[in-house]
Amino acid sequence: MDAILSLPFALAVAILFCIVLLRTNATYWAGRGAAAGLAHSRRLSARLARPRPAWALARAGRLIERWGPIAVVLAYLTVGLQTAIHLAAGSARMSLKHYLPAAVVGSAAWAFLYATIGLAAIELWVDSALASPWLWLVAGAAVLAAVVRVLLVRRLRRPRDTVDEAAQSRAGHERSGT
């Protein structure tokens, strides 16, 4: 990576752009191929009537359904969901007329950010973590506590009536024979 960033800025951005565009398109096509393979395999799809995707892929699929190409563009700014979103876009067979422009815009933004502040931010983080590991340990614990709190608050706020209503609705359908 240092070799790329030692090149003139425009060339470094162009190389990074090509790398990320090729990588994410390969992920998109892998998802599309996996979905096609699963659809063509009747025996496998009958046996796995409802496959359970991994957490990140399921979340990425929901993001694709809700935001479409915007999710693809924003995926370039995430860590951990980027590959899952491109895989979900491919497996959902997102139209190329929507995917490719989003991939180009996202790749350009990623390449520019990575060539300018991306590596500097990573180097700063590593240097500060090495200088003061206790600070990062405390910061990590604070972030973990915040995530746990948000999840608990969400769980406690979830209306229990909707669960009871759904169970009653299913029971009513079973009694009526529908």
N, C-alpha and C positions, 0 to 999 in steps of 0.2 A: 504494500500500500504506500509505503514511503516513496518508492520509485515513481508511482503514478503522481503523487502529490508534489514531487520535485520537478515535474514537467511544467511548462507554462500553464497558467490557470485555465485558459479556454480549452486546451488539449486535455488537461486533467478532468475537467467537467465533462467533456465529450466522451472520454473513455469510461468514466464512472456511469454516465448516462447509458452507454451501450451495454455495460456489464449488468446493470440493474434491470434494464428493459429485457434483455435476453433471459435473465434468471426468472423474472416474474412471469414472462410469457411461457417459459418452460413449465413453471408451476401451474399456470392456467391450463395449458394443454394436457398436463398430467391429470388434473382434476377432470377435465372433459373426457379424456380417454378412460379413466376409471369409471366415470358415470356411464359411458357407452358400453363398456365391458360388462358392467353390472346389469344393465338393461338387457343385453343380449344373452345373458346367461339365465335362462328361465329356471333351471334347476336350482341354481344358487340363490336367485332372488326369491324363489318360493320357500326355500329353506330358511332364509334370512328375511322373512316377511317385513320386518322393520329393523334394519340395522341401527345400532346406537353409535352415532359418531362421537369422536372425542370431544371434550368440552370446548376446546378452542375452535374446532371446525364447526360445531353446532352454533357457537356464538357468532362466528364469521358468517355462517349461512343466514342467520337472522339479520345481521347487518346488511348483507347483500340484498335480502328481500326488502328491507326497509329503505335503504339509501341508494341502492344500485351503483352506478358509476362513481358517485360521490364517495362511497365507501372504499372503492378501489383507489381513488386519489388520496384519501386520508390514510389509507393503509401504509403508505410510504412514510408517514410520520409516526408510526407506532413501532413498538418493539414487542415481539411475541405473537402478534396477530397478523403481521404482514403476509407470511406464507399461507396461513390458514385462510385469509380473505381471498387471495388469488386462487387457491385450490377450490374454495367454495364457489367463486365466480365461474371457474371452469366446470365444476360438477353441476352447477345450476344452469349451465349452457348459456351464460350471459352472451348476448349478441356481440359479435366482434365490432359492429359499428358503435357500440357503447363502450366495450372494454378497451379497445386499442387507444382511442383518444384519452381515456382516463389513465391508462398505463403510461402514455407518452407524457402527459402533464405531471403525473406523480413521479415518474422517473427523472424528469428534468428538475423538479423541486428537490428530490432526494439527492441527486448528483450535485446540485448547487450548494445545498446545505452541508453535505458531507465534505465537499471540497473547501468550504469556507470555515464554518464553525464546528462542524461535526467532529473532526479529529482533535481540534483544539479542546473542545469540551470533554472528550474522552480522556485526553492526556491530563487535563486539569483534575478530573475526577480521580484518576488513578494516582496522581501525585498527592492529592489531598488525602486520599484513603490510606496511602502508605505513610504519610506524615502523621496522621491522627486517626488510627483505626477505631478508637473508642467513640469519636464523634460520629463516624459512619454507622457504628453499631447502634448508638442511641437513635440516630436518624432512622435507621431501618426498623428499629423497634417501634418508633413513633408512627411510621407509615403502616406497619403491620397492625398496630392498635387501632388506627383510623379505619383501615379496611374491615377489620373484625367488627368494629362499632357500626359501620354503615350496613354491613350484612345483617347484624343482629337487629338493628332498627328496622330494616326492610322486612325481616321475617316477622317481627312483632307487629308491624303495621299492616301486614297482609290480612285482609278481611277473611275471617273464618266462615262467615255466612256463605260466601260463594262456593266454598268446598262443600258445605252441607247442602246447599241448593242443587249443586251438580249431582250429588249422591241421591237426593230425593228425585231429581229429574230422571236419572237412570233407573231408579226403582220403579217409577211410574211408567216408563217405557217398557220395562220388562213385564209388568203386570198387564199392560194393554196389548202386549204382543208385537209392538213395533220396534 
